Amino acid sequence: MKIYVVGGAVRDKLLGLPVQDRDHVVVGATPEQMRAAGFRPVGKDFPVFLHPDTKEEYALARTERKTAPGYHGFTFHAAPDVTLEQDLLRRDLTINAIAEDEDGRLTDPYGGQADLQARLFRHVSAAFEEDPVRILRVARFAARFADFSVAPETLALMRRMVAAGEVDALVAERVWQELARGLMEAHPARMFEVLRACGALARILPELDALWGVPQPPQHHPEVDTGVHVMLVLEQAAAAGLPLAVRFAALMHDLGKGRTPSQHWPSHHGHEGSGVALVEALCQRLRVPGECRDLAVLCAREHGNLHRALELRASTIVSLFERCDAYRKPERFAQLLQAAECDARGRGSAELRARPYPQSAYLLHALAAARAVAAGEIAAACSDKARIPEAVRSARVRAVKQAIGASGQTLTPARE
């Protein structure tokens, strides 16, 4: 029995990065030997074991064979006669097919170290095209390792996989899992760059793919192209270290512009309303978690109103709070403002990216004033119970009017 550390742990160590998780492959062992050594079996499809002390994963060396479309269609063979080289051959990229033994010696049969130096994502073998999840993984790696590029032959292989319909066999939960992980990387826009380059974005997120080539008003958007703008917005969210829900909302906020009739370009009046239905359908299709879905829907619908906040009357601001359920969920409303600020700063101009966004402080100040209204006391003092909602709302409007009147805001609002 020989044990090796494989995959991302070896790759990250060679890159001088912190090692988060360590996966191991065991050569020359049987499941019975692993159990006898105290390892606990956890694998359903093939033998994977947890170390009795560290709880790290140890998988028996295995080969695999494609039996059906999608990433579930495989049969696996794990036996003591499977070699380390055979196990590494089935891995996705050469940079993930390097093994390190217990003495620190490396086994690199497929040129992974050379590709690390060349900053290349290159597939190990033709077996890459048997698993469509690998397209998503390469795109996600591009978001993490921003100075890497996809080898031309690997990109061509990914395109063939898309054309063959392999991506269409992916289940929603796995697509969302990979997208969510990529969104949380340092440069998530690169994930979508790779997905577009191989044609997968049009199959996975056609609503997003439709934004490239759609123009916007150049006086407010020097980048002009809506797809480029959305990527700039997403990069703003990543640079600010914002949570997944905010990054997803930033990604979704302008979907409606992909449905604007060309005769209405580049103004896109009313795109907020059409965007809501697109976001809802996309979230349902990919089974996006409720927290991400709800914030994305709010952002698609309200980002224009948030940008115009300094122009709104107190009663309109109170209506905005009501639509956003801001009294019960002020933290979510604050996240909505974060996404809107990323939208305002996600422009192809350094001057616009550095422009202040006073709307956030302005609306949070107004919300604090509205939430401070003693709704219970108003209800108790109201003789006509049917008029309680109206009385509470009127008090909130007065409180917001006083708050924004005292703020002295005279700054120019952001433009959609």
C-alpha positions in Angstrom: 0.0 0.0 0.0 1.3 3.4 -1.0 -0.4 6.7 -0.1 -0.1 10.0 -2.1 -1.5 13.5 -1.7 -3.1 14.5 -5.0 -4.9 17.3 -6.8 -5.4 20.8 -5.4 -3.2 20.4 -2.4 -0.2 19.6 -4.5 -1.0 22.3 -7.0 -1.5 25.0 -4.4 1.7 24.0 -2.6 3.7 24.3 -5.8 2.1 27.7 -6.4 3.0 28.8 -2.9 -0.6 29.2 -1.9 -2.2 28.0 1.4 -3.4 24.4 1.2 -7.0 24.1 2.4 -8.0 20.5 1.9 -5.8 17.5 1.3 -7.1 14.6 -0.8 -5.2 11.3 -0.9 -5.1 8.3 -3.3 -4.2 4.9 -2.1 -2.4 2.5 -4.5 -2.2 -1.3 -3.9 -4.9 -1.6 -1.2 -8.4 -3.2 -0.9 -11.4 -1.9 0.9 -11.0 -4.6 3.5 -7.4 -3.5 4.2 -8.6 0.1 4.6 -11.3 -0.8 7.1 -8.9 -3.0 9.0 -6.6 0.0 9.3 -9.4 2.0 10.9 -10.5 4.0 7.9 -14.3 4.7 7.7 -15.9 4.1 4.3 -18.0 7.0 2.9 -18.1 6.6 -0.9 -21.3 5.5 -2.6 -20.1 5.1 -6.2 -16.4 4.1 -5.5 -14.3 3.4 -2.4 -13.6 6.5 -0.5 -12.5 6.5 3.2 -12.1 8.9 6.0 -8.9 8.8 8.0 -9.6 7.8 11.6 -7.8 10.8 13.1 -7.6 13.6 10.5 -10.9 12.8 8.8 -9.2 13.6 5.4 -10.4 11.7 2.4 -8.5 8.7 1.1 -9.7 7.2 -2.2 -8.5 3.9 -3.7 -6.8 4.3 -7.1 -9.3 3.7 -9.8 -10.1 3.9 -13.4 -13.5 4.8 -14.9 -15.5 4.3 -18.1 -18.2 6.4 -19.6 -21.6 4.6 -19.8 -24.2 7.4 -20.3 -24.5 11.2 -20.9 -23.9 13.6 -18.1 -21.6 13.3 -15.1 -23.4 10.4 -13.4 -22.9 8.1 -16.4 -19.7 6.3 -15.3 -18.7 2.9 -14.0 -15.6 2.7 -11.8 -13.0 0.1 -11.2 -10.9 0.2 -8.0 -8.4 -2.6 -7.4 -4.9 -3.1 -6.0 -3.5 -3.5 -9.5 -4.6 0.1 -10.6 -1.5 2.2 -10.9 -1.0 5.8 -9.8 -0.5 6.8 -13.4 -3.8 5.2 -14.4 -5.6 7.1 -11.6 -4.0 10.4 -12.5 -4.9 9.9 -16.2 -8.6 10.2 -15.4 -8.2 13.6 -13.7 -9.3 16.9 -15.4 -6.3 19.1 -15.7 -2.6 18.4 -15.8 -2.0 20.8 -12.9 -4.4 18.7 -10.8 -2.7 15.4 -11.9 0.4 15.7 -9.8 0.9 13.4 -6.8 3.3 13.7 -3.8 4.3 10.7 -1.8 5.0 10.6 2.0 8.6 11.5 1.4 7.7 14.6 -0.6 8.7 13.1 -4.0 6.5 14.2 -6.9 4.9 12.0 -9.6 4.0 14.1 -12.6 3.4 11.9 -15.6 1.4 14.4 -17.7 3.4 17.7 -17.5 1.5 19.4 -14.7 4.5 21.3 -13.4 5.3 22.7 -16.8 1.8 23.9 -17.2 1.9 25.5 -13.8 4.9 27.5 -15.0 3.3 28.3 -18.3 0.0 29.3 -16.4 -2.0 26.9 -18.6 -5.2 24.9 -18.0 -4.6 21.8 -20.1 -6.7 18.6 -20.1 -4.9 15.4 -19.2 -6.5 13.2 -21.7 -9.5 12.7 -24.0 -11.3 11.4 -20.9 -11.9 15.1 -20.1 -14.8 15.3 -22.5 -16.7 12.5 -20.8 -17.6 14.7 -17.8 -19.3 18.1 -18.6 -18.8 19.3 -15.0 -15.2 19.8 -16.0 -16.2 22.7 -18.3 -17.6 24.4 -15.2 -14.5 23.5 -13.2 -12.1 25.0 -15.7 -14.2 28.2 -15.8 -14.2 28.3 -12.0 -10.4 27.8 -11.9 -10.1 30.7 -14.3 -11.9 32.9 -11.7 -9.4 31.8 -9.0 -6.2 31.8 -11.0 -6.6 35.0 -13.0 -3.2 34.8 -14.7 -3.9 31.4 -16.2 -5.4 30.8 -19.6 -7.1 27.8 -21.2 -4.9 25.9 -23.6 -6.2 26.2 -27.2 -6.6 22.4 -27.5 -8.6 22.3 -24.3 -10.8 25.1 -25.3 -11.5 23.4 -28.6 -12.4 20.2 -26.7 -14.8 22.1 -24.5 -16.5 23.6 -27.5 -17.0 20.1 -29.0 -18.5 19.0 -25.7 -21.0 21.9 -25.8 -21.8 21.1 -29.4 -22.4 17.5 -28.5 -25.0 18.5 -25.9 -23.0 17.3 -22.9 -23.6 20.5 -21.0 -27.4 20.0 -21.4 -27.2 16.8 -19.3 -25.9 18.7 -16.2 -28.3 18.8 -13.3 -29.3 22.2 -11.9 -27.9 21.6 -8.4 -24.4 20.9 -9.8 -24.5 23.9 -12.1 -25.5 26.2 -9.2 -22.8 24.7 -7.0 -20.0 25.4 -9.4 -21.4 28.9 -10.3 -21.7 29.8 -6.7 -18.1 28.7 -5.9 -16.9 30.7 -9.0 -18.8 33.8 -7.9 -16.9 33.8 -4.6 -13.5 33.7 -6.3 -11.3 36.8 -6.6 -12.1 37.5 -10.3 -15.5 35.9 -11.0 -15.9 37.6 -14.4 -13.2 35.3 -15.8 -15.5 32.3 -15.2 -18.1 33.8 -17.5 -15.4 34.8 -20.0 -14.4 31.1 -20.3 -18.0 29.9 -20.4 -18.7 32.3 -23.3 -15.6 31.3 -25.1 -16.6 27.7 -25.3 -20.3 28.4 -25.9 -21.5 26.9 -22.5 -22.9 30.2 -21.2 -25.5 30.3 -23.9 -26.7 26.8 -22.8 -26.4 27.3 -19.0 -27.4 31.0 -18.6 -28.9 32.1 -22.0 -30.5 35.1 -20.3 -27.0 36.4 -19.3 -25.3 35.4 -22.5 -27.9 37.6 -24.4 -26.5 40.8 -22.8 -23.3 40.8 -24.9 -23.7 43.0 -27.9 -26.6 45.0 -26.4 -25.6 48.7 -26.3 -26.1 51.2 -23.5 -26.0 55.1 -23.4 -22.3 55.9 -23.8 -22.6 59.1 -21.7 -23.3 56.9 -18.7 -21.6 53.7 -19.8 -18.2 54.2 -21.5 -18.0 50.4 -21.8 -21.2 50.6 -23.9 -21.8 46.8 -24.1 -24.2 45.6 -21.4 -22.4 42.2 -21.0 -19.2 44.1 -20.3 -21.0 46.3 -17.9 -22.4 43.4 -15.9 -18.9 41.9 -15.6 -17.5 45.2 -14.3 -20.3 45.3 -11.7 -19.5 41.7 -10.7 -15.8 42.6 -10.3 -16.8 45.5 -8.1 -18.7 43.2 -5.8 -15.7 40.8 -5.7 -13.2 43.5 -5.0 -15.3 44.7 -2.1 -15.4 41.2 -0.7 -19.2 41.1 -0.7 -21.2 37.9 0.1 -22.6 35.5 -2.5 -26.2 36.9 -2.5 -24.8 40.4 -3.4 -22.6 39.0 -6.1 -25.4 37.0 -7.6 -27.7 40.1 -7.5 -25.0 42.1 -9.3 -24.8 39.4 -12.0 -28.6 39.4 -12.5 -29.5 43.1 -12.2 -29.6 43.9 -15.9 -31.1 40.8 -17.4 -34.0 42.8 -18.7 -31.8 44.7 -21.1 -31.4 41.5 -23.1 -35.1 41.6 -23.9 -35.3 45.3 -24.9 -36.5 45.7 -28.5 -33.6 47.1 -30.6 -35.6 50.2 -31.6 -35.5 51.2 -27.9 -31.7 50.9 -27.6 -29.8 52.2 -25.9 -32.2 53.7 -23.3 -33.8 50.4 -22.1 -36.8 52.0 -20.5 -38.7 49.5 -18.5 -36.0 46.8 -18.4 -36.4 46.5 -14.7 -39.8 44.9 -15.0 -38.9 42.5 -17.7 -35.8 41.6 -15.8 -37.8 40.3 -12.8 -39.5 37.6 -14.8 -36.1 36.5 -16.3 -34.4 36.3 -12.9 -37.3 34.4 -11.4 -37.3 31.8 -14.2 -33.5 31.4 -14.1 -33.5 30.9 -10.3 -36.3 28.4 -10.6 -34.4 26.5 -13.3 -31.2 26.3 -11.4 -32.8 25.9 -8.0 -31.0 29.0 -6.6 -31.3 29.3 -2.8 -34.0 31.6 -1.6 -31.6 34.2 -0.1 -29.8 34.7 -3.4 -33.0 34.6 -5.5 -34.9 37.1 -3.4 -32.1 39.7 -3.4 -31.5 39.2 -7.1 -35.2 39.8 -7.8 -35.2 43.0 -5.7 -32.1 44.3 -7.4 -33.5 43.7 -10.9 -36.7 45.5 -10.0 -35.4 48.3 -7.8 -31.9 49.3 -8.9 -33.1 52.2 -11.0 -35.2 53.5 -8.1 -32.2 53.2 -5.8 -30.1 55.2 -8.2 -32.8 57.9 -8.2 -33.2 58.0 -4.5 -32.0 61.6 -4.1 -34.9 62.7 -6.4 -37.6 60.7 -4.7 -40.3 62.2 -2.4 -40.6 60.9 1.1 -43.8 59.0 0.3 -42.1 57.3 -2.7 -39.2 56.3 -0.5 -41.6 54.7 2.0 -43.3 52.8 -0.8 -39.8 51.6 -1.8 -39.2 50.3 1.8 -42.6 48.6 1.7 -41.9 46.8 -1.6 -38.5 45.6 -0.3 -39.9 44.5 3.1 -37.1 46.7 4.5 -38.8 47.2 7.9 -38.6 43.4 8.7 -35.4 42.8 6.7 -33.1 45.8 7.0 -29.9 43.7 6.6 -31.2 42.5 3.2 -32.0 46.1 2.2 -28.4 47.1 3.1 -27.2 44.3 0.8 -29.5 45.6 -1.9 -27.8 49.0 -1.6 -24.4 47.3 -1.9 -25.4 45.7 -5.2 -26.7 49.0 -6.4 -23.5 50.7 -5.5 -21.5 48.1 -7.4 -23.8 48.8 -10.4 -23.1 52.5 -10.2 -19.4 51.9 -10.0 -19.2 49.1 -12.6 -18.4 51.4 -15.5 -15.6 51.5 -18.1 -14.2 54.8 -16.7 -11.9 55.3 -13.7 -13.7 58.6 -12.9 -17.1 56.9 -12.8 -15.8 53.9 -10.8 -14.5 56.4 -8.2 -17.7 58.5 -8.0 -19.4 58.7 -4.6 -22.7 56.8 -4.1 -24.5 58.9 -1.5 -27.8 57.0 -2.1 -26.7 54.2 0.3 -26.2 56.4 3.4 -29.2 58.5 2.4 -31.6 55.6 2.2 -30.3 53.9 5.3 -30.7 57.1 7.2 -34.3 57.3 5.9 -35.0 53.7 6.8 -33.7 54.1 10.3 -36.1 57.0 10.8 -39.0 55.0 9.4 -38.3 52.0 11.6 -38.1 54.3 14.6 -41.8 55.1 14.3 -43.7 53.6 17.2 -46.2 51.6 15.2 -47.6 50.0 18.4 -48.3 53.3 20.1 -50.0 54.6 16.9 -52.2 51.5 16.7 -53.2 51.7 20.4 -54.2 55.4 20.0 -56.2 54.8 16.8 -59.9 54.6 17.5 -60.7 53.3 14.0 -58.7 50.0 13.7 -59.2 50.0 9.9 -57.1 53.2 9.6 -54.1 51.8 11.6 -52.1 50.9 8.5 -52.7 54.4 7.0 -51.8 56.1 10.2 -48.6 54.2 10.6 -47.6 54.9 7.0 -48.3 58.6 7.4 -46.1 58.7 10.4 -43.3 57.0 8.5 -43.6 59.4 5.6 -43.3 62.3 8.1 -40.3 60.7 9.7 -38.6 60.1 6.4 -39.4 63.6 5.2 -37.9 65.1 8.3 -34.8 62.8 8.1 -34.0 63.5 4.4 -34.8 67.2 4.8 -32.2 67.4 7.6 -29.6 65.5 5.6 -29.0 68.4 3.2 -28.4 66.1 0.2 -27.6 68.0 -3.0 -25.4 65.5 -4.8 -26.1 64.3 -8.3 -27.8 60.9 -8.4 -26.2 58.0 -10.2 -27.7 57.1 -13.6 -28.9 53.8 -14.7 
